[in-house]
Structures are given as C-alpha cells and as structure tokens.
Amino acid sequence: MPGGRVTAFTRGNSVQAAGSRLGMIQLENTRPMYAVVKTGGKQYKVAQDDVIRVEKIEQPVGETVELDQVALVAKDDGIVVEPSALANAKVICQVTQQDKRKKVIVHKRKRRKGYQRTHGHRQAFTELRVRQIVTE
C-alpha cells in the first residue's frame, strides 16, 4: 500500500489488518490431533502431551507403553473410525506414576441385628503421559 501503514492485530482466530482493503483475513483453523483409546475396560480421549490416569498397568515408572486398541483418530483431514484403517494405529505413552486413588469407605449395616462392617478400598492406577499418536 503506498503511503499507508499496515498494522495487524488478532481477534479470535482471525487477523484484521488496519488500513487495508482486505478487512478480515481468516486464519487456518487447526485442531489438535486426538484419539480415543481403550484400556482397562474404559475409553479415554487423548491428545499429545495429555496426562491420563488408567487402571493399573504393570510397567515401571519411565517405561514406554503402547496402547494399540484405538477406536477413533481425529486428524486435520477428518475423523477415522474404519477398523481396517485403525489396525496399525497406536498411542505411545510414558508411565509417569504408579499409585493408589483416594480411599473409598464401604459401610454395611443391617438394622436391629447388631451387624456392622466397615471396609476401605484404594484402587491402584497408572498415570500416563501421551507422547505420540501413530496412525500408520
């Protein structure tokens, strides 16, 4: 632009150039890649660098775990749910912690019979950090 100064500022996912004839310039809307994996009888939606707590996996802290039961992968070009396309998909995670959850108190009682039982339970879990989602 001759003689004009162009400054740009952002508003949401768009850039507006002050003093230009273009007005709003739409940026490419990129979503992070995510996957839905099955482990321990549950399903988890994970993206890269997510930290999740799953049922106990017998691996020492620092080891790498591959979760190969992938139900869905969402990429920039769409969502993949076809089982044949997901046959080689896996989520590579690193074990960051092995611990137990908060205690759950179970109290049983039968009225007028003098029967009372109190029992506590702490479920073991494994904390995983998602390192990579592999689709090939």
VEXDREN-2710 file (C-alpha; in Angstrom, 1 decimal):
% VEXDREN-2710
k/r/px/py/pz
1/MET/0.0/0.0/0.0
2/PRO/1.5/3.3/-1.0
3/GLY/1.8/5.8/1.8
4/GLY/-0.3/3.7/4.3
5/ARG/1.0/1.9/7.3
6/VAL/-0.4/-1.5/7.9
7/THR/-0.7/-2.8/11.5
8/ALA/-2.3/-6.1/12.3
9/PHE/-4.0/-7.3/15.5
10/THR/-5.7/-10.6/16.3
11/ARG/-9.3/-11.2/17.3
12/GLY/-10.1/-14.8/18.0
13/ASN/-9.0/-17.0/15.1
14/SER/-8.7/-14.1/12.6
15/VAL/-6.3/-11.3/11.8
16/GLN/-7.6/-7.9/11.0
17/ALA/-5.3/-5.5/9.1
18/ALA/-5.9/-1.9/9.9
19/GLY/-5.8/0.4/6.8
20/SER/-6.1/-2.4/4.3
21/ARG/-8.9/-3.1/1.9
22/LEU/-8.9/-6.8/2.8
23/GLY/-10.6/-6.4/6.1
24/MET/-10.8/-9.8/7.9
25/ILE/-8.3/-12.5/6.9
26/GLN/-9.3/-15.9/8.1
27/LEU/-6.5/-18.0/9.6
28/GLU/-6.4/-21.7/9.0
29/ASN/-8.4/-23.3/11.8
30/THR/-6.2/-26.2/13.1
31/ARG/-7.4/-28.6/15.7
32/PRO/-5.0/-30.8/17.6
33/MET/-5.0/-34.4/16.6
34/TYR/-6.7/-36.7/19.2
35/ALA/-7.6/-40.3/19.6
36/VAL/-9.9/-42.5/21.6
37/VAL/-8.2/-45.5/23.2
38/LYS/-9.5/-48.4/25.2
39/THR/-7.6/-49.7/28.2
40/GLY/-8.7/-51.2/31.5
41/GLY/-12.3/-51.6/30.2
42/LYS/-12.7/-47.9/29.7
43/GLN/-12.3/-45.4/26.8
44/TYR/-10.2/-42.3/27.0
45/LYS/-10.0/-39.3/24.7
46/VAL/-6.3/-38.3/24.5
47/ALA/-4.2/-35.8/22.6
48/GLN/-0.4/-35.4/22.5
49/ASP/1.1/-34.3/25.9
50/ASP/-2.1/-35.2/27.8
51/VAL/-1.8/-36.9/31.2
52/ILE/-4.4/-39.6/32.0
53/ARG/-4.9/-42.0/34.9
54/VAL/-5.8/-45.5/33.8
55/GLU/-6.3/-48.8/35.5
56/LYS/-3.1/-50.4/36.8
57/ILE/-0.6/-51.4/34.1
58/GLU/2.4/-53.4/35.3
59/GLN/5.2/-51.2/34.0
60/PRO/7.9/-49.3/36.0
61/VAL/7.9/-45.5/36.0
62/GLY/9.7/-44.2/33.0
63/GLU/8.9/-47.1/30.7
64/THR/7.1/-46.7/27.4
65/VAL/3.6/-48.2/26.9
66/GLU/1.9/-48.7/23.6
67/LEU/-1.9/-48.6/23.6
68/ASP/-3.0/-50.4/20.4
69/GLN/-6.8/-50.6/20.9
70/VAL/-7.6/-47.3/19.1
71/ALA/-11.3/-46.7/18.5
72/LEU/-11.1/-43.3/16.7
73/VAL/-8.5/-40.9/15.4
74/ALA/-9.3/-37.3/14.5
75/LYS/-6.8/-35.5/12.3
76/ASP/-6.9/-32.3/10.2
77/ASP/-8.3/-34.1/7.2
78/GLY/-11.2/-35.8/9.2
79/ILE/-12.1/-38.5/11.6
80/VAL/-11.1/-42.1/11.1
81/VAL/-13.3/-44.9/12.6
82/GLU/-12.8/-47.6/10.0
83/PRO/-11.4/-50.7/11.8
84/SER/-9.1/-51.6/8.8
85/ALA/-7.6/-48.1/8.8
86/LEU/-7.1/-48.2/12.6
87/ALA/-5.4/-51.7/12.6
88/ASN/-1.9/-50.1/12.8
89/ALA/-2.9/-47.1/14.9
90/LYS/-1.4/-46.9/18.4
91/VAL/-0.9/-44.3/21.1
92/ILE/2.6/-44.2/22.6
93/CYS/2.7/-43.2/26.3
94/GLN/5.2/-42.9/29.1
95/VAL/4.5/-44.1/32.6
96/THR/4.9/-41.2/35.0
97/GLN/3.4/-42.6/38.2
98/GLN/2.2/-45.7/39.9
99/ASP/-0.1/-45.0/42.9
100/LYS/-3.4/-45.6/44.6
101/ARG/-6.5/-43.4/44.5
102/LYS/-8.2/-41.8/47.5
103/LYS/-9.7/-44.2/49.9
104/VAL/-13.4/-45.2/49.5
105/ILE/-15.1/-46.3/52.7
106/VAL/-17.7/-49.1/52.4
107/HIS/-20.0/-49.4/55.4
108/LYS/-22.6/-52.2/55.6
109/ARG/-25.3/-52.3/58.3
110/LYS/-28.4/-54.3/59.0
111/ARG/-30.9/-52.6/61.3
112/ARG/-31.9/-54.2/64.6
113/LYS/-29.4/-57.1/64.2
114/GLY/-26.2/-55.6/65.5
115/TYR/-24.5/-56.2/62.2
116/GLN/-22.0/-53.5/61.0
117/ARG/-18.9/-53.8/58.8
118/THR/-16.6/-51.0/57.6
119/HIS/-14.2/-51.7/54.8
120/GLY/-11.8/-49.3/52.9
121/HIS/-10.5/-49.7/49.4
122/ARG/-7.9/-47.8/47.4
123/GLN/-7.8/-48.6/43.7
124/ALA/-4.4/-48.7/42.0
125/PHE/-3.8/-46.6/39.0
126/THR/-1.1/-45.8/36.4
127/GLU/-0.5/-42.3/35.3
128/LEU/0.4/-42.0/31.6
129/ARG/1.7/-39.0/29.5
130/VAL/0.8/-39.3/25.9
131/ARG/3.9/-38.9/23.8
132/GLN/2.7/-39.6/20.2
133/ILE/-0.3/-40.8/18.3
134/VAL/0.8/-43.1/15.4
135/THR/-1.7/-43.8/12.6
136/GLU/0.4/-45.7/10.1
END
